[in-house]
Amino acid sequence: MNITETIKFNKLKEENEALKEELDELKQQILYKEDFDAQYYCSYHGHWDQCIVEDEEEPTEEQLSKYILILKDNSKYYKLPSKEEK
């Protein structure tokens, strides 16, 4: 390998390391379905909560048509980038 090739190789090696670090940071920001709990709105009772129907009946799909997702671990939220940072 001559000097020019060595310089190019070292530069590519540095860029590769920087990209690996960036990739590691991005991997920490990935959220998966398992990171969330679904909380359903029960139109039978009229509130967001676990829906327990009298006589231990299961709520219908219609009664549970609305839901929100709640992040299980808030520390993951703080690792997410802000729109303002871009």
HTML snippet that shows the backbone in 3Dmol.js (N, CA, C, O; Angstrom):
<script src="https://3Dmol.org/build/3Dmol-min.js"></script>
<div id="view" style="width:600px;height:400px;position:relative"></div>
<script>
const pdb = `
ATOM      1  N   MET A   1       0.853  -1.181   0.000  1.00  0.00           N
ATOM      2  CA  MET A   1       0.000   0.000   0.000  1.00  0.00           C
ATOM      3  C   MET A   1       0.896   1.240   0.000  1.00  0.00           C
ATOM      4  O   MET A   1       1.825   1.350   0.800  1.00  0.00           O
ATOM      5  N   ASN A   2       0.604   2.159  -0.900  1.00  0.00           N
ATOM      6  CA  ASN A   2       1.399   3.387  -0.914  1.00  0.00           C
ATOM      7  C   ASN A   2       0.790   4.419   0.027  1.00  0.00           C
ATOM      8  O   ASN A   2      -0.242   4.172   0.651  1.00  0.00           O
ATOM      9  N   ILE A   3       1.432   5.567   0.121  1.00  0.00           N
ATOM     10  CA  ILE A   3       1.015   6.629   1.061  1.00  0.00           C
ATOM     11  C   ILE A   3      -0.409   7.090   0.782  1.00  0.00           C
ATOM     12  O   ILE A   3      -1.192   7.246   1.719  1.00  0.00           O
ATOM     13  N   THR A   4      -0.759   7.308  -0.461  1.00  0.00           N
ATOM     14  CA  THR A   4      -2.100   7.787  -0.820  1.00  0.00           C
ATOM     15  C   THR A   4      -3.162   6.777  -0.398  1.00  0.00           C
ATOM     16  O   THR A   4      -4.194   7.142   0.164  1.00  0.00           O
ATOM     17  N   GLU A   5      -2.898   5.514  -0.673  1.00  0.00           N
ATOM     18  CA  GLU A   5      -3.848   4.468  -0.288  1.00  0.00           C
ATOM     19  C   GLU A   5      -3.982   4.369   1.229  1.00  0.00           C
ATOM     20  O   GLU A   5      -5.077   4.147   1.745  1.00  0.00           O
ATOM     21  N   THR A   6      -2.881   4.531   1.935  1.00  0.00           N
ATOM     22  CA  THR A   6      -2.905   4.484   3.394  1.00  0.00           C
ATOM     23  C   THR A   6      -3.733   5.631   3.957  1.00  0.00           C
ATOM     24  O   THR A   6      -4.522   5.434   4.881  1.00  0.00           O
ATOM     25  N   ILE A   7      -3.558   6.821   3.406  1.00  0.00           N
ATOM     26  CA  ILE A   7      -4.325   7.996   3.855  1.00  0.00           C
ATOM     27  C   ILE A   7      -5.812   7.772   3.597  1.00  0.00           C
ATOM     28  O   ILE A   7      -6.640   8.024   4.472  1.00  0.00           O
ATOM     29  N   LYS A   8      -6.148   7.302   2.404  1.00  0.00           N
ATOM     30  CA  LYS A   8      -7.551   7.029   2.067  1.00  0.00           C
ATOM     31  C   LYS A   8      -8.135   5.964   2.997  1.00  0.00           C
ATOM     32  O   LYS A   8      -9.263   6.088   3.474  1.00  0.00           O
ATOM     33  N   PHE A   9      -7.347   4.918   3.244  1.00  0.00           N
ATOM     34  CA  PHE A   9      -7.804   3.836   4.111  1.00  0.00           C
ATOM     35  C   PHE A   9      -8.071   4.349   5.525  1.00  0.00           C
ATOM     36  O   PHE A   9      -9.100   4.030   6.120  1.00  0.00           O
ATOM     37  N   ASN A  10      -7.151   5.136   6.057  1.00  0.00           N
ATOM     38  CA  ASN A  10      -7.315   5.678   7.411  1.00  0.00           C
ATOM     39  C   ASN A  10      -8.521   6.605   7.503  1.00  0.00           C
ATOM     40  O   ASN A  10      -9.245   6.599   8.499  1.00  0.00           O
ATOM     41  N   LYS A  11      -8.729   7.402   6.457  1.00  0.00           N
ATOM     42  CA  LYS A  11      -9.889   8.303   6.443  1.00  0.00           C
ATOM     43  C   LYS A  11     -11.187   7.497   6.427  1.00  0.00           C
ATOM     44  O   LYS A  11     -12.126   7.810   7.159  1.00  0.00           O
ATOM     45  N   LEU A  12     -11.235   6.466   5.597  1.00  0.00           N
ATOM     46  CA  LEU A  12     -12.423   5.606   5.539  1.00  0.00           C
ATOM     47  C   LEU A  12     -12.646   4.892   6.871  1.00  0.00           C
ATOM     48  O   LEU A  12     -13.786   4.712   7.298  1.00  0.00           O
ATOM     49  N   LYS A  13     -11.577   4.493   7.513  1.00  0.00           N
ATOM     50  CA  LYS A  13     -11.674   3.828   8.811  1.00  0.00           C
ATOM     51  C   LYS A  13     -12.265   4.775   9.856  1.00  0.00           C
ATOM     52  O   LYS A  13     -13.109   4.365  10.653  1.00  0.00           O
ATOM     53  N   GLU A  14     -11.829   6.039   9.857  1.00  0.00           N
ATOM     54  CA  GLU A  14     -12.372   7.050  10.775  1.00  0.00           C
ATOM     55  C   GLU A  14     -13.854   7.287  10.511  1.00  0.00           C
ATOM     56  O   GLU A  14     -14.656   7.343  11.443  1.00  0.00           O
ATOM     57  N   GLU A  15     -14.216   7.428   9.227  1.00  0.00           N
ATOM     58  CA  GLU A  15     -15.621   7.639   8.864  1.00  0.00           C
ATOM     59  C   GLU A  15     -16.474   6.448   9.297  1.00  0.00           C
ATOM     60  O   GLU A  15     -17.597   6.618   9.770  1.00  0.00           O
ATOM     61  N   ASN A  16     -15.935   5.256   9.133  1.00  0.00           N
ATOM     62  CA  ASN A  16     -16.650   4.043   9.526  1.00  0.00           C
ATOM     63  C   ASN A  16     -16.906   4.035  11.033  1.00  0.00           C
ATOM     64  O   ASN A  16     -18.005   3.695  11.470  1.00  0.00           O
ATOM     65  N   GLU A  17     -15.917   4.400  11.821  1.00  0.00           N
ATOM     66  CA  GLU A  17     -16.078   4.453  13.276  1.00  0.00           C
ATOM     67  C   GLU A  17     -17.127   5.489  13.671  1.00  0.00           C
ATOM     68  O   GLU A  17     -17.949   5.240  14.553  1.00  0.00           O
ATOM     69  N   ALA A  18     -17.096   6.657  13.013  1.00  0.00           N
ATOM     70  CA  ALA A  18     -18.084   7.704  13.306  1.00  0.00           C
ATOM     71  C   ALA A  18     -19.495   7.217  12.977  1.00  0.00           C
ATOM     72  O   ALA A  18     -20.436   7.476  13.728  1.00  0.00           O
ATOM     73  N   LEU A  19     -19.638   6.516  11.860  1.00  0.00           N
ATOM     74  CA  LEU A  19     -20.948   5.985  11.476  1.00  0.00           C
ATOM     75  C   LEU A  19     -21.419   4.902  12.447  1.00  0.00           C
ATOM     76  O   LEU A  19     -22.610   4.814  12.744  1.00  0.00           O
ATOM     77  N   LYS A  20     -20.504   4.087  12.935  1.00  0.00           N
ATOM     78  CA  LYS A  20     -20.869   3.064  13.924  1.00  0.00           C
ATOM     79  C   LYS A  20     -21.387   3.713  15.201  1.00  0.00           C
ATOM     80  O   LYS A  20     -22.369   3.249  15.780  1.00  0.00           O
ATOM     81  N   GLU A  21     -20.729   4.790  15.644  1.00  0.00           N
ATOM     82  CA  GLU A  21     -21.174   5.499  16.844  1.00  0.00           C
ATOM     83  C   GLU A  21     -22.557   6.112  16.634  1.00  0.00           C
ATOM     84  O   GLU A  21     -23.416   6.048  17.514  1.00  0.00           O
ATOM     85  N   GLU A  22     -22.759   6.708  15.457  1.00  0.00           N
ATOM     86  CA  GLU A  22     -24.066   7.301  15.148  1.00  0.00           C
ATOM     87  C   GLU A  22     -25.147   6.224  15.115  1.00  0.00           C
ATOM     88  O   GLU A  22     -26.256   6.433  15.607  1.00  0.00           O
ATOM     89  N   LEU A  23     -24.819   5.078  14.537  1.00  0.00           N
ATOM     90  CA  LEU A  23     -25.768   3.965  14.480  1.00  0.00           C
ATOM     91  C   LEU A  23     -26.123   3.481  15.884  1.00  0.00           C
ATOM     92  O   LEU A  23     -27.287   3.193  16.163  1.00  0.00           O
ATOM     93  N   ASP A  24     -25.140   3.391  16.762  1.00  0.00           N
ATOM     94  CA  ASP A  24     -25.406   2.981  18.148  1.00  0.00           C
ATOM     95  C   ASP A  24     -26.353   3.957  18.835  1.00  0.00           C
ATOM     96  O   ASP A  24     -27.248   3.538  19.568  1.00  0.00           O
ATOM     97  N   GLU A  25     -26.163   5.259  18.606  1.00  0.00           N
ATOM     98  CA  GLU A  25     -27.057   6.272  19.182  1.00  0.00           C
ATOM     99  C   GLU A  25     -28.473   6.114  18.641  1.00  0.00           C
ATOM    100  O   GLU A  25     -29.442   6.194  19.396  1.00  0.00           O
ATOM    101  N   LEU A  26     -28.591   5.891  17.340  1.00  0.00           N
ATOM    102  CA  LEU A  26     -29.913   5.730  16.727  1.00  0.00           C
ATOM    103  C   LEU A  26     -30.609   4.464  17.225  1.00  0.00           C
ATOM    104  O   LEU A  26     -31.826   4.464  17.409  1.00  0.00           O
ATOM    105  N   LYS A  27     -29.864   3.401  17.442  1.00  0.00           N
ATOM    106  CA  LYS A  27     -30.456   2.162  17.951  1.00  0.00           C
ATOM    107  C   LYS A  27     -31.065   2.370  19.327  1.00  0.00           C
ATOM    108  O   LYS A  27     -32.065   1.736  19.664  1.00  0.00           O
ATOM    109  N   GLN A  28     -30.475   3.254  20.128  1.00  0.00           N
ATOM    110  CA  GLN A  28     -31.011   3.532  21.457  1.00  0.00           C
ATOM    111  C   GLN A  28     -32.328   4.290  21.381  1.00  0.00           C
ATOM    112  O   GLN A  28     -33.097   4.297  22.342  1.00  0.00           O
ATOM    113  N   GLN A  29     -32.595   4.929  20.245  1.00  0.00           N
ATOM    114  CA  GLN A  29     -33.804   5.731  20.091  1.00  0.00           C
ATOM    115  C   GLN A  29     -34.956   4.948  19.481  1.00  0.00           C
ATOM    116  O   GLN A  29     -36.068   5.468  19.381  1.00  0.00           O
ATOM    117  N   ILE A  30     -34.713   3.711  19.073  1.00  0.00           N
ATOM    118  CA  ILE A  30     -35.756   2.899  18.448  1.00  0.00           C
ATOM    119  C   ILE A  30     -36.772   2.474  19.505  1.00  0.00           C
ATOM    120  O   ILE A  30     -36.409   2.028  20.593  1.00  0.00           O
ATOM    121  N   LEU A  31     -38.027   2.618  19.169  1.00  0.00           N
ATOM    122  CA  LEU A  31     -39.100   2.152  20.046  1.00  0.00           C
ATOM    123  C   LEU A  31     -39.801   0.975  19.369  1.00  0.00           C
ATOM    124  O   LEU A  31     -40.000   0.971  18.155  1.00  0.00           O
ATOM    125  N   TYR A  32     -40.163  -0.003  20.158  1.00  0.00           N
ATOM    126  CA  TYR A  32     -40.852  -1.185  19.661  1.00  0.00           C
ATOM    127  C   TYR A  32     -42.251  -1.259  20.266  1.00  0.00           C
ATOM    128  O   TYR A  32     -42.542  -0.594  21.260  1.00  0.00           O
ATOM    129  N   LYS A  33     -43.105  -2.065  19.665  1.00  0.00           N
ATOM    130  CA  LYS A  33     -44.467  -2.242  20.183  1.00  0.00           C
ATOM    131  C   LYS A  33     -44.444  -2.644  21.654  1.00  0.00           C
ATOM    132  O   LYS A  33     -45.292  -2.217  22.437  1.00  0.00           O
ATOM    133  N   GLU A  34     -43.473  -3.460  22.016  1.00  0.00           N
ATOM    134  CA  GLU A  34     -43.393  -3.965  23.386  1.00  0.00           C
ATOM    135  C   GLU A  34     -43.043  -2.865  24.394  1.00  0.00           C
ATOM    136  O   GLU A  34     -43.174  -3.069  25.601  1.00  0.00           O
ATOM    137  N   ASP A  35     -42.603  -1.717  23.911  1.00  0.00           N
ATOM    138  CA  ASP A  35     -42.263  -0.595  24.796  1.00  0.00           C
ATOM    139  C   ASP A  35     -43.504   0.165  25.260  1.00  0.00           C
ATOM    140  O   ASP A  35     -43.404   1.062  26.097  1.00  0.00           O
ATOM    141  N   PHE A  36     -44.663  -0.186  24.725  1.00  0.00           N
ATOM    142  CA  PHE A  36     -45.885   0.540  25.037  1.00  0.00           C
ATOM    143  C   PHE A  36     -46.933  -0.367  25.673  1.00  0.00           C
ATOM    144  O   PHE A  36     -46.989  -1.567  25.404  1.00  0.00           O
ATOM    145  N   ASP A  37     -47.752   0.229  26.513  1.00  0.00           N
ATOM    146  CA  ASP A  37     -48.959  -0.419  27.025  1.00  0.00           C
ATOM    147  C   ASP A  37     -50.145   0.280  26.375  1.00  0.00           C
ATOM    148  O   ASP A  37     -50.155   1.505  26.262  1.00  0.00           O
ATOM    149  N   ALA A  38     -51.137  -0.483  25.951  1.00  0.00           N
ATOM    150  CA  ALA A  38     -52.350   0.120  25.403  1.00  0.00           C
ATOM    151  C   ALA A  38     -53.330   0.349  26.545  1.00  0.00           C
ATOM    152  O   ALA A  38     -53.574  -0.542  27.358  1.00  0.00           O
ATOM    153  N   GLN A  39     -53.882   1.543  26.597  1.00  0.00           N
ATOM    154  CA  GLN A  39     -54.907   1.833  27.597  1.00  0.00           C
ATOM    155  C   GLN A  39     -56.175   2.179  26.819  1.00  0.00           C
ATOM    156  O   GLN A  39     -56.182   3.099  26.001  1.00  0.00           O
ATOM    157  N   TYR A  40     -57.226   1.444  27.079  1.00  0.00           N
ATOM    158  CA  TYR A  40     -58.455   1.570  26.305  1.00  0.00           C
ATOM    159  C   TYR A  40     -59.452   2.504  26.968  1.00  0.00           C
ATOM    160  O   TYR A  40     -59.502   2.640  28.190  1.00  0.00           O
ATOM    161  N   TYR A  41     -60.244   3.141  26.114  1.00  0.00           N
ATOM    162  CA  TYR A  41     -61.352   3.967  26.590  1.00  0.00           C
ATOM    163  C   TYR A  41     -62.592   3.099  26.550  1.00  0.00           C
ATOM    164  O   TYR A  41     -62.955   2.573  25.498  1.00  0.00           O
ATOM    165  N   CYS A  42     -63.233   2.950  27.671  1.00  0.00           N
ATOM    166  CA  CYS A  42     -64.434   2.118  27.741  1.00  0.00           C
ATOM    167  C   CYS A  42     -65.661   3.014  27.644  1.00  0.00           C
ATOM    168  O   CYS A  42     -65.947   3.782  28.563  1.00  0.00           O
ATOM    169  N   SER A  43     -66.375   2.920  26.548  1.00  0.00           N
ATOM    170  CA  SER A  43     -67.587   3.730  26.399  1.00  0.00           C
ATOM    171  C   SER A  43     -68.695   3.212  27.320  1.00  0.00           C
ATOM    172  O   SER A  43     -69.668   3.921  27.574  1.00  0.00           O
ATOM    173  N   TYR A  44     -68.556   1.998  27.812  1.00  0.00           N
ATOM    174  CA  TYR A  44     -69.527   1.438  28.747  1.00  0.00           C
ATOM    175  C   TYR A  44     -69.448   2.175  30.079  1.00  0.00           C
ATOM    176  O   TYR A  44     -70.473   2.492  30.684  1.00  0.00           O
ATOM    177  N   HIS A  45     -68.220   2.446  30.533  1.00  0.00           N
ATOM    178  CA  HIS A  45     -68.018   3.150  31.796  1.00  0.00           C
ATOM    179  C   HIS A  45     -67.700   4.635  31.603  1.00  0.00           C
ATOM    180  O   HIS A  45     -67.897   5.436  32.517  1.00  0.00           O
ATOM    181  N   GLY A  46     -67.215   4.997  30.432  1.00  0.00           N
ATOM    182  CA  GLY A  46     -66.915   6.393  30.137  1.00  0.00           C
ATOM    183  C   GLY A  46     -65.605   6.898  30.712  1.00  0.00           C
ATOM    184  O   GLY A  46     -65.520   8.061  31.106  1.00  0.00           O
ATOM    185  N   HIS A  47     -64.579   6.053  30.770  1.00  0.00           N
ATOM    186  CA  HIS A  47     -63.276   6.524  31.250  1.00  0.00           C
ATOM    187  C   HIS A  47     -62.146   5.677  30.663  1.00  0.00           C
ATOM    188  O   HIS A  47     -62.362   4.584  30.141  1.00  0.00           O
ATOM    189  N   TRP A  48     -60.926   6.227  30.770  1.00  0.00           N
ATOM    190  CA  TRP A  48     -59.735   5.507  30.326  1.00  0.00           C
ATOM    191  C   TRP A  48     -59.276   4.623  31.473  1.00  0.00           C
ATOM    192  O   TRP A  48     -58.866   5.133  32.516  1.00  0.00           O
ATOM    193  N   ASP A  49     -59.335   3.352  31.306  1.00  0.00           N
ATOM    194  CA  ASP A  49     -58.907   2.466  32.378  1.00  0.00           C
ATOM    195  C   ASP A  49     -59.101   1.031  31.924  1.00  0.00           C
ATOM    196  O   ASP A  49     -59.572   0.768  30.818  1.00  0.00           O
ATOM    197  N   GLN A  50     -58.736   0.125  32.785  1.00  0.00           N
ATOM    198  CA  GLN A  50     -59.082  -1.262  32.535  1.00  0.00           C
ATOM    199  C   GLN A  50     -60.602  -1.349  32.596  1.00  0.00           C
ATOM    200  O   GLN A  50     -61.215  -0.865  33.549  1.00  0.00           O
ATOM    201  N   CYS A  51     -61.197  -1.947  31.613  1.00  0.00           N
ATOM    202  CA  CYS A  51     -62.653  -2.003  31.553  1.00  0.00           C
ATOM    203  C   CYS A  51     -63.127  -3.320  32.160  1.00  0.00           C
ATOM    204  O   CYS A  51     -62.857  -4.399  31.632  1.00  0.00           O
ATOM    205  N   ILE A  52     -63.822  -3.209  33.253  1.00  0.00           N
ATOM    206  CA  ILE A  52     -64.389  -4.396  33.895  1.00  0.00           C
ATOM    207  C   ILE A  52     -65.904  -4.247  33.862  1.00  0.00           C
ATOM    208  O   ILE A  52     -66.466  -3.323  34.450  1.00  0.00           O
ATOM    209  N   VAL A  53     -66.537  -5.153  33.179  1.00  0.00           N
ATOM    210  CA  VAL A  53     -67.984  -5.101  33.015  1.00  0.00           C
ATOM    211  C   VAL A  53     -68.609  -6.024  34.057  1.00  0.00           C
ATOM    212  O   VAL A  53     -68.058  -7.072  34.394  1.00  0.00           O
ATOM    213  N   GLU A  54     -69.774  -5.609  34.558  1.00  0.00           N
ATOM    214  CA  GLU A  54     -70.476  -6.439  35.542  1.00  0.00           C
ATOM    215  C   GLU A  54     -70.694  -7.837  34.984  1.00  0.00           C
ATOM    216  O   GLU A  54     -70.773  -8.024  33.770  1.00  0.00           O
ATOM    217  N   ASP A  55     -70.789  -8.790  35.852  1.00  0.00           N
ATOM    218  CA  ASP A  55     -70.947 -10.204  35.501  1.00  0.00           C
ATOM    219  C   ASP A  55     -69.721 -10.731  34.744  1.00  0.00           C
ATOM    220  O   ASP A  55     -69.792 -11.752  34.061  1.00  0.00           O
ATOM    221  N   GLU A  56     -68.606 -10.023  34.877  1.00  0.00           N
ATOM    222  CA  GLU A  56     -67.333 -10.400  34.267  1.00  0.00           C
ATOM    223  C   GLU A  56     -67.432 -10.597  32.760  1.00  0.00           C
ATOM    224  O   GLU A  56     -66.700 -11.403  32.185  1.00  0.00           O
ATOM    225  N   GLU A  57     -68.332  -9.865  32.126  1.00  0.00           N
ATOM    226  CA  GLU A  57     -68.422  -9.917  30.667  1.00  0.00           C
ATOM    227  C   GLU A  57     -67.236  -9.160  30.087  1.00  0.00           C
ATOM    228  O   GLU A  57     -66.769  -8.175  30.658  1.00  0.00           O
ATOM    229  N   GLU A  58     -66.772  -9.624  28.971  1.00  0.00           N
ATOM    230  CA  GLU A  58     -65.704  -8.902  28.282  1.00  0.00           C
ATOM    231  C   GLU A  58     -66.324  -7.732  27.524  1.00  0.00           C
ATOM    232  O   GLU A  58     -67.407  -7.874  26.955  1.00  0.00           O
ATOM    233  N   PRO A  59     -65.657  -6.578  27.506  1.00  0.00           N
ATOM    234  CA  PRO A  59     -66.179  -5.455  26.730  1.00  0.00           C
ATOM    235  C   PRO A  59     -66.143  -5.782  25.237  1.00  0.00           C
ATOM    236  O   PRO A  59     -65.292  -6.543  24.777  1.00  0.00           O
ATOM    237  N   THR A  60     -67.063  -5.205  24.506  1.00  0.00           N
ATOM    238  CA  THR A  60     -67.122  -5.451  23.066  1.00  0.00           C
ATOM    239  C   THR A  60     -66.049  -4.633  22.362  1.00  0.00           C
ATOM    240  O   THR A  60     -65.481  -3.705  22.939  1.00  0.00           O
ATOM    241  N   GLU A  61     -65.778  -4.988  21.109  1.00  0.00           N
ATOM    242  CA  GLU A  61     -64.817  -4.231  20.300  1.00  0.00           C
ATOM    243  C   GLU A  61     -65.249  -2.777  20.189  1.00  0.00           C
ATOM    244  O   GLU A  61     -64.419  -1.869  20.236  1.00  0.00           O
ATOM    245  N   GLU A  62     -66.532  -2.564  20.044  1.00  0.00           N
ATOM    246  CA  GLU A  62     -67.054  -1.202  19.915  1.00  0.00           C
ATOM    247  C   GLU A  62     -66.794  -0.399  21.184  1.00  0.00           C
ATOM    248  O   GLU A  62     -66.449   0.781  21.113  1.00  0.00           O
ATOM    249  N   GLN A  63     -66.956  -1.028  22.333  1.00  0.00           N
ATOM    250  CA  GLN A  63     -66.714  -0.335  23.597  1.00  0.00           C
ATOM    251  C   GLN A  63     -65.235   0.006  23.779  1.00  0.00           C
ATOM    252  O   GLN A  63     -64.897   0.971  24.464  1.00  0.00           O
ATOM    253  N   LEU A  64     -64.372  -0.775  23.173  1.00  0.00           N
ATOM    254  CA  LEU A  64     -62.935  -0.548  23.296  1.00  0.00           C
ATOM    255  C   LEU A  64     -62.331   0.019  22.012  1.00  0.00           C
ATOM    256  O   LEU A  64     -61.163  -0.229  21.716  1.00  0.00           O
ATOM    257  N   SER A  65     -63.113   0.771  21.255  1.00  0.00           N
ATOM    258  CA  SER A  65     -62.654   1.244  19.955  1.00  0.00           C
ATOM    259  C   SER A  65     -61.592   2.333  20.049  1.00  0.00           C
ATOM    260  O   SER A  65     -60.827   2.529  19.105  1.00  0.00           O
ATOM    261  N   LYS A  66     -61.535   3.040  21.167  1.00  0.00           N
ATOM    262  CA  LYS A  66     -60.543   4.097  21.322  1.00  0.00           C
ATOM    263  C   LYS A  66     -59.473   3.631  22.298  1.00  0.00           C
ATOM    264  O   LYS A  66     -59.772   3.017  23.322  1.00  0.00           O
ATOM    265  N   TYR A  67     -58.236   3.928  21.970  1.00  0.00           N
ATOM    266  CA  TYR A  67     -57.175   3.593  22.916  1.00  0.00           C
ATOM    267  C   TYR A  67     -55.996   4.548  22.747  1.00  0.00           C
ATOM    268  O   TYR A  67     -55.836   5.178  21.702  1.00  0.00           O
ATOM    269  N   ILE A  68     -55.190   4.644  23.776  1.00  0.00           N
ATOM    270  CA  ILE A  68     -53.958   5.415  23.719  1.00  0.00           C
ATOM    271  C   ILE A  68     -52.815   4.473  24.079  1.00  0.00           C
ATOM    272  O   ILE A  68     -53.009   3.468  24.763  1.00  0.00           O
ATOM    273  N   LEU A  69     -51.634   4.814  23.611  1.00  0.00           N
ATOM    274  CA  LEU A  69     -50.461   4.020  23.933  1.00  0.00           C
ATOM    275  C   LEU A  69     -49.631   4.778  24.953  1.00  0.00           C
ATOM    276  O   LEU A  69     -49.370   5.970  24.791  1.00  0.00           O
ATOM    277  N   ILE A  70     -49.222   4.092  25.991  1.00  0.00           N
ATOM    278  CA  ILE A  70     -48.442   4.697  27.061  1.00  0.00           C
ATOM    279  C   ILE A  70     -47.071   4.035  27.085  1.00  0.00           C
ATOM    280  O   ILE A  70     -46.962   2.810  27.138  1.00  0.00           O
ATOM    281  N   LEU A  71     -46.039   4.849  27.045  1.00  0.00           N
ATOM    282  CA  LEU A  71     -44.675   4.345  27.080  1.00  0.00           C
ATOM    283  C   LEU A  71     -44.387   3.734  28.449  1.00  0.00           C
ATOM    284  O   LEU A  71     -44.573   4.388  29.475  1.00  0.00           O
ATOM    285  N   LYS A  72     -43.936   2.488  28.464  1.00  0.00           N
ATOM    286  CA  LYS A  72     -43.683   1.782  29.722  1.00  0.00           C
ATOM    287  C   LYS A  72     -42.496   2.373  30.478  1.00  0.00           C
ATOM    288  O   LYS A  72     -42.533   2.489  31.703  1.00  0.00           O
ATOM    289  N   ASP A  73     -41.448   2.744  29.754  1.00  0.00           N
ATOM    290  CA  ASP A  73     -40.215   3.223  30.375  1.00  0.00           C
ATOM    291  C   ASP A  73     -39.929   4.635  29.873  1.00  0.00           C
ATOM    292  O   ASP A  73     -39.489   4.813  28.737  1.00  0.00           O
ATOM    293  N   ASN A  74     -40.176   5.630  30.706  1.00  0.00           N
ATOM    294  CA  ASN A  74     -40.017   7.020  30.284  1.00  0.00           C
ATOM    295  C   ASN A  74     -38.578   7.399  29.971  1.00  0.00           C
ATOM    296  O   ASN A  74     -38.350   8.398  29.289  1.00  0.00           O
ATOM    297  N   SER A  75     -37.609   6.642  30.442  1.00  0.00           N
ATOM    298  CA  SER A  75     -36.217   6.981  30.142  1.00  0.00           C
ATOM    299  C   SER A  75     -35.951   6.890  28.641  1.00  0.00           C
ATOM    300  O   SER A  75     -35.069   7.578  28.127  1.00  0.00           O
ATOM    301  N   LYS A  76     -36.704   6.051  27.936  1.00  0.00           N
ATOM    302  CA  LYS A  76     -36.548   5.962  26.484  1.00  0.00           C
ATOM    303  C   LYS A  76     -37.047   7.231  25.802  1.00  0.00           C
ATOM    304  O   LYS A  76     -36.517   7.627  24.764  1.00  0.00           O
ATOM    305  N   TYR A  77     -38.054   7.864  26.375  1.00  0.00           N
ATOM    306  CA  TYR A  77     -38.600   9.094  25.807  1.00  0.00           C
ATOM    307  C   TYR A  77     -37.536  10.183  25.768  1.00  0.00           C
ATOM    308  O   TYR A  77     -37.426  10.922  24.790  1.00  0.00           O
ATOM    309  N   TYR A  78     -36.764  10.276  26.829  1.00  0.00           N
ATOM    310  CA  TYR A  78     -35.782  11.350  26.932  1.00  0.00           C
ATOM    311  C   TYR A  78     -34.603  11.161  25.983  1.00  0.00           C
ATOM    312  O   TYR A  78     -33.835  12.100  25.774  1.00  0.00           O
ATOM    313  N   LYS A  79     -34.441   9.979  25.408  1.00  0.00           N
ATOM    314  CA  LYS A  79     -33.378   9.728  24.435  1.00  0.00           C
ATOM    315  C   LYS A  79     -33.802  10.110  23.022  1.00  0.00           C
ATOM    316  O   LYS A  79     -32.966  10.180  22.122  1.00  0.00           O
ATOM    317  N   LEU A  80     -35.096  10.358  22.821  1.00  0.00           N
ATOM    318  CA  LEU A  80     -35.588  10.694  21.486  1.00  0.00           C
ATOM    319  C   LEU A  80     -35.191  12.118  21.113  1.00  0.00           C
ATOM    320  O   LEU A  80     -35.195  13.010  21.961  1.00  0.00           O
ATOM    321  N   PRO A  81     -34.845  12.331  19.839  1.00  0.00           N
ATOM    322  CA  PRO A  81     -34.471  13.683  19.421  1.00  0.00           C
ATOM    323  C   PRO A  81     -35.693  14.589  19.331  1.00  0.00           C
ATOM    324  O   PRO A  81     -36.816  14.127  19.127  1.00  0.00           O
ATOM    325  N   SER A  82     -35.455  15.863  19.486  1.00  0.00           N
ATOM    326  CA  SER A  82     -36.509  16.863  19.369  1.00  0.00           C
ATOM    327  C   SER A  82     -36.490  17.433  17.958  1.00  0.00           C
ATOM    328  O   SER A  82     -35.440  17.462  17.317  1.00  0.00           O
ATOM    329  N   LYS A  83     -37.637  17.886  17.469  1.00  0.00           N
ATOM    330  CA  LYS A  83     -37.690  18.529  16.156  1.00  0.00           C
ATOM    331  C   LYS A  83     -36.838  19.790  16.141  1.00  0.00           C
ATOM    332  O   LYS A  83     -36.255  20.141  15.115  1.00  0.00           O
ATOM    333  N   GLU A  84     -36.768  20.467  17.281  1.00  0.00           N
ATOM    334  CA  GLU A  84     -36.022  21.716  17.378  1.00  0.00           C
ATOM    335  C   GLU A  84     -34.520  21.503  17.262  1.00  0.00           C
ATOM    336  O   GLU A  84     -33.801  22.425  16.878  1.00  0.00           O
ATOM    337  N   GLU A  85     -34.030  20.312  17.583  1.00  0.00           N
ATOM    338  CA  GLU A  85     -32.606  20.028  17.514  1.00  0.00           C
ATOM    339  C   GLU A  85     -32.109  19.902  16.089  1.00  0.00           C
ATOM    340  O   GLU A  85     -30.912  20.045  15.841  1.00  0.00           O
ATOM    341  N   LYS A  86     -33.001  19.636  15.145  1.00  0.00           N
ATOM    342  CA  LYS A  86     -32.589  19.406  13.749  1.00  0.00           C
ATOM    343  C   LYS A  86     -32.220  20.668  13.046  1.00  0.00           C
ATOM    344  O   LYS A  86     -31.854  20.635  11.871  1.00  0.00           O
TER     345      LYS A  86
END
`;
const viewer = $3Dmol.createViewer("view");
viewer.addModel(pdb, "pdb");
viewer.setStyle({}, {cartoon: {color: "spectrum"}});
viewer.zoomTo();
viewer.render();
</script>
